[in-house]
Amino acid sequence: MKIPKILHYCFGLSEDFGGKPWSLMHYVCLRSAIEHIKPDSVFFYYEFEPDTVWWGLTEPLVTKVKVEAPREIFGHPLLNTAHRADVVRLVALLDRGGIYLDADVMVHRSFDPLLNESAVLGQEGVNGQYGTANAVILAQPHSLFVTRWLDQYNWFRGTNLHRPFWNEHSVQLPFFMSRLFPNEVTVLDHRAFFWPLWTEQGIEQIFRSHEPIDISESYATHLWETFGWPYVKDLTPGAVRALDSNFARWARPYVEHLPDEFGGAGSKRSEGEAHVRRAAFQRTYAEGLWGSEGDRRFFSGAGSRGYAADAYVIAILAELDALRTAAQRPLKIVDIGCGDFVIGAEIARHTPDTYIGCDIVPELVEHNQAVHSGDRVSFQLLDAVADPLPEADVYLVRQVLQHLSNADIQRIIEKLRDHPAVYITEGQPRVTLGPINPDKPVNHEVRFDWRTGVGRGVELDQSPYDLKVDLISRVVGETEAINSYKINW
């Protein structure tokens, strides 16, 4: 049995978050884990949910699990939230197995070489000078070592921060147990997860020093939030870009798409989420991440050209003809995510209907308005997740949802639910593999590997959407099939 690629985080077990709310540091650490470990799932256990702009970016990346952290174990009080979190992580690993990470652990590379072990810990200090810390734990489900560890709480005595037993069960005990049961756990040296240390010199190396830390033998770096918080609590992307420290260099790739003052004083979570969506697609067009076509300023990708696009236009025109006949008047069409309007222009050209193309990218909307607008055609800047939808008879959503998080998709679906004529198009891989409707952050990519045609796409008739759909068009390509559906509410 291998250790599953499931990430576990525990945060927010006190209402004030211990004075350390979900921040840029937490966001980039979790992003680094997803980037390098490539987990199948990310579980986030909390008693009090964060509510910051950084949590707004993080929430779509995780599966939230609300818990009531234990207040005692084996009759011994758990007075401090840190000790409650110690227990929550062990219970989660026993149940599902996987990889537990503290929210202040920056991951540098894949954990795949460790997944054949039964359990994995790392030394805190050279030769385990301080023990084996529980900020990073890998374990198979129902691990014997983790079972023994949890059972040892029957003599727990670390009830107070100022007593000598504060870290006895979290750091000292697992190190002692690893000596007693060496066949049940693999202990990596101090460089694996916990170097530099939490000493004044170590914190200086992480957050202030210009001299690069050698991470060639490190899977991750614990950032020691308790001691490093003064350096990160007010950080913005602009500050990260301006600093020349090890932490700043590690964090920079995960905030490169954000404006300098994002997350600064006065930032609202909803504003942050909207900005991230807009910035993601502005970058997509500016950098040609969907490809290019001659000297066109905007290009919405190969899927908006060729046979797949032609088949879609034919199917939608047939649907519009039937709706128009029933209504006995021209229709009002709203195209959510109209992109470069190559497909929309074909539909508008063959109908007497009013056509409103909507997109989240301001430059694209301005361009379309200048080039394509007319008596029956107009364009509107729209964040379909956050903004009210224009009133219409028909809504078209073609290969838009695939770029959004599950939470964003659900918010759009709820807005469309009161409208009878809704058509949604999504690509599906030729080879179905993996969990249904995996989540993703908002960006130009889709859920499956479009190069190989392996993975899962947005499956509207499956959880969490559970829509009733009628297939009106299907075009099968080399690596994906493009399906268009009429939604039956």
N, C-alpha and C positions, 0 to 999 in steps of 0.2 A: 504494500500500500504506500502511495506517495502522499506527501503533504500537499493538500489541495491549494490551488492558487486563489485563495479567499483572503481578503484583507479585513482586519477587524480594528476599529478605532473606538475609544471610549472617551467621552468628553461631556462637559456640562452636567456633572453630578451635583453641583451647587448652583443656586440661583444667580449668584454674582460671578460665576465662573472663576472663582478664586482671584478676582481682579485682573484676569487675563482672558478677555473675550476673544472669539475666533478672529484671527488677524491674517495679515499678509503672510507671516511666517507659517501659520498652520496651513493656509491654502497652498503655498508652494511646496511644503513638505508632502501633503497628500497628492498633489499633482506629480511630484517626483516619483512617488511609489507607483502610481498608475502608469506613468511613462515607462519605467524600467521593469516592473514586475509583471505588468500586463495581466491583472487579475481577472478572474471570471466574475467575481462579485466583490463589492466593498460594503461592509456592514458598519454602520455608525450608531453606537449605543449611547443614548443620552437620557437624562431625566429632565433637563431644561434645554430646550432647543436654542441654539445661537440665533441672533438676529442682527447681523452686521452685513455690510456690503460684501465682505469676503465670504461670508456664509452663503450669500446669494449666488456666488460663483461656484461654491462647493456643493451645495445641496443637490444639483442634478447629477453629480458624479457618484452619489452614495445611495445605499438603501438604508433608510432611517429605521432604527429599532428603539422605540421608547421603552425605557425600563424604570423600575423603581429600585434603586441600588439598595443592597442589603444593609441594614443598620446593625446587624449582629451576625456572628457565625459561630456555631457550636456553643452558643450562650455567651460568647465574648463580644462586647460592644465594638462596633466599627464607627468610631466617633469622627474620624477624618475622611473627607471625600477621597483622598489618595488611597487609603486602605480599602474603601468600598470599590474603587476602580480596580485595585489589585485582584479582588475577587471576581468582579464582572468579567475581566479578561480571561481568567482561568476557566470559568464556566463556559464562556463562548467558545474557547478552543476545545474544551472537552466535547462540546455538542457538535460542532461543525469541523473542527480542525482548521488549519490555515496559518496565517501569519498575523500576529498582533504587532501593531506599531503604536507607540505614543505619537501624539499629534505633532511633536517637535522632532521627529526623526526624518532627516533628509536622506533619501535613497539615491545612491550613485550608480548602481548597476543591477542586473537581473539577479534574482535569488534562485534561479533554476538549478544551479549546482548543489543547492542545499536540500532540494525537495525529496530526495531519496532517503533522507534520514528519518528517524522516528520522532525526534525532537531536537531543537537547536537553540542554544543560548550563546551569549558572548561574554567574555571576561570584562569586568570593570576594573581597569588598572592592570599594569603589567603582572602577568602570572596570577590574575584574579586577586590583586591586592585588596580590593574592597568587596569582591564577590562576583556574582553573575547577575547583571541587572535585568529587570523584567520589562524594560521599555521596548525590547524586541524579543519576541518568542515565536518560534516556528514549531508546529506540532501536528501529528496525525490526529484524526478524530479519536477520542477515547484513549489518548496517550496514557500509558502506564505511568510515565514520569509525572505528567501533569496531574493525574489522579492522586498519586502519592503526595504531590506538592499541596494540593487543595486539602487533603486529609490532615496535613500537619497543622492546619489552622485550629485544630482542636485544642492546641495550647497557645494560641495567639496572645501576645502580650504587648504589642506595639500600639498602645492606645493614645500616646501623646507624642507630639513632634519633639518635645524636649527630653524624652526619655531615651535611654540607650538602645531600646529595642525598636526604634522607629522603622528601620529598613531591614529588620531581621528576617521577615518572611518574603520580602520582595527581592533582596539582593544576597544576604548572607546564607539563608537556608538553601536556596537552589544550588549555590556553589558547593555547600557541604553535601547535599544529596547527590550532586554529580560525581563526587568522589566515592560515595557508597554504591551508586548504581550506574557505573560508567557505560554499561551496554544499553542504557535506556535514553541517553541524551548525548549529543555531540556538543562540546563546548569549544567555540572558536576563540582565538586569542584576542587581545585587547584592541587590535586594530580593526576588527571586523565591524563593530557597531559603535564603540564607545571611546573613540579617540579623535581629538584630544579630550582630556578629562574636564570635569567641572571646576577645576582649580582656577585661580585668578589668571594664571598663565594660559591655561587652556581656553578660557572664555575670550581672552585677548586674541589668541590665535584665530579663533572662529570669526569674531565680529569686528576686530580692528586691524589685524595684521595684514600688510600687503604681501607678505611672503606666503606663497601657495603651500597649503597642507598637502602632503603626499597621501592621496587616497587610492593609490594603485592596489592596495590590499584590503580596502574597505568596501563593504557592501553598502554601508550607510554611516551617517554621523548623527549621533544624538546631540541636539543643540542645547540641552540643559536649560530649558525655558526658565526655571526658577532663578537662575543666575544671569541668563542672557536677555531677560525681558526688557530691561532698560534700553537695550540696543535695537529692539524690534517693535516695541509697542506702538510707535508712531510712524513706522516706515510706510512710504508710498512707492509706487513704481519709479517715480522720478528720483527718489532718494536711492533706490537700489541701483539705478543706472549710474548715478553720480559717485557712489561709493566704490572703493577698491579694496574690498575685504573678501575673505573666502566665502562667507555667507552670501554676500552680494553677487559674487560670480556664480555660485550654485543656484541662486534664486532667479537670476536675470532671465533665463529662457522661458520661465513660467509667467512672467509679467510683461513680456515684450510687446504684447498686443494691447496693453492698457495705457491710458494717458498718464502723464506725470503725477497728477494730483488725485488719481482714483483712490478711494478709500480714506482720503484725508478728512479733516474735521468738517462736520456738516454733511458728509455723504450719506445719501439714503439708499437703502438696499435696492429698492425698485429701480432707482436711477442707475445704479451700478449694473444690474442685470440687463437693462435696456441698452446701456452703452456697450456692453460686451457683445450682445447680439449684433448691433449695428457695426461695431468695429470689426467683427469677424468677417462679415461679408464685404465691407469696404476693402479689407485686406485681400480677400479672395479675388476681387476684380482688379485691384491695383497691381497685384503680383501675378495675375494670370494663373491662379491655382487651378482653374477649370480648363486651362488651355488658352489658345488664341486662334484668331482667324484673320489673316491679312493685317490690315491696319485698323481693324475695328477697335474702338476704345473699350467696349464691353463685350464679353463673350460668356454665355451661360453654360457652355459645355457641349460635348458631342451629342449628348442625349437630346438636345434641342434642335438637332439637325437629322436629316436622313430618314430612313424608312420608319423608325420608331416615332418620330415627330409627325410624319405624314399619316400614319395609322391613327395616332391620337386625334389629329385634326378631323379626320373623316368620322371617327366615332363620336366626337363631341358635336360636330355639325349635325349629325343624325339626331342626337339627343335634343339639341336646341330646336331643330325643326319640329319635333314632337311637342315640346313644351310650348313653343310659339303657337302651334295650331290649337292646343288646348286653351291657351290664354287669349287667343285671337287678337294679339297685339305684339309689337316688338318687345323684346326682353331687355332687362338691365343685368349685365354680367359684371361680376367682380372677379378679377384674376389675382389671387393672393400669391405674391412672389412671381411677378410677371417677368423678371429678369430682363434680358436684352430684347424682348418682345418679338422675336422672330416667329414663334408659334402663335402668340396672340394676334399679330398682324394678319396672319393667314385666316384665323377665325373671324376677325373683324371684317376682313375684306369680303367674306362670303355670306355675311348676315346683315340684316337691317337693324341690328340691335345696338344698344348703347353699351360701350365697353370701357370699364375702368381698370387700368392696370395699376397694381399696388406693389410697392417694394420698400424694403427697409433702408436701402442705400440712397442717400440724398442726391449724390452726383448722378447716379443712374436714372433716378426719377426726373431730374432736370434735363438730362440728355434725351430721354424718351419723350418728354413733353415738347422739347424743341424740334425733334425729328419726326415723331409719329402722331402727335395730337391732331385732332380734326373735329368736325361737327359731332361725331358720335364716339370719338375716342379721346380719353383723358387719362391723366396719371395722378396718383396720390401717394405721398409718403406715408407708410404704414408699418408699424411694428405689430404684427398680427397677434403676438402674445400679449402685449400690454395695452394696445389701443382698441377702441370700439371698431367693429367692422362696418363699412358703409352698407347701407340697405341695398338689397339687390334681389332679383328673382333667381339667379344662378350664381354659385360660387365654384370657381375652379382652383384647385390646389395641386399643381403638378411638380412632383419631385422636390418638394420643399421640406416636408416633415422629416425626411431622412437626415437632414443636417442639424436637427434640433434635439434637445433632451426630451425624455419621456414626459417630464413635468410640463415643458413648454408645449408639447404636442397635445397633452390633455387640456390645457387652457384654451388652445385654438379650437379643439373639438367641441368643448362646452359652448363656445360662442357660435359655432355653426349648427348646434343641435336644434335650434328652433326653425331652421330653414330647410324646406323640403327638397330643393334641388342642389345637392352638393356632390361634386365629383373630385375624387382624390386619386392621384397617380403616384405609385411608388415602385422602385426597382427591387427585385428579389434575386438573390444569388442562385446560380444553377445547382450548387451543392449546399444543402441546408445542414448547418453544423453549429452547435452551441445553444445557449439558453434563448428562449423566446423573448423577443423585444429587449435585447440588451440596451443599457443606457449609454449615453455618450455626452460629452460637452458640445456646446454649439460651435460649429466650425464648418469648413468646406467639405470635410470628409463624410462618408456614410458609415453605417454600422458594420457592413461586411467588407471583405477585401475584394474590391471591384476588379483588381488585376487578375486574381485567380478564380473569382466567382465562388468563394467559399465563405460561409458565415450565416448571419441572419439579417434580414432587413426589417423594415417597419411592417408588422403584420397586424392590420387593423382589426381583424376578426378574432384576435387573441388578446389575452390579458396584457396590460391593464386597460385596453381600449374596448374590446368586446363589442365591436360594431357589426351590424348586419350589412353585408356588401353584396352587390351584383357586379360581376365582371363584365365590362363593356368592351374592353380591348386588351389584347395581350400580344406583345412582340418579344420573341425569344432571340437573344443574341448569343454570342460566344460564351460570355461569362455571366450574363444576367438576363432576366426577363423583366420587361417593363409592363406592369399591370395597371389598368385604369378601372376605377370602381365608381358606381353610383351608390351613395350611402342611403340605406333604408332605416330611418330612425325608429 
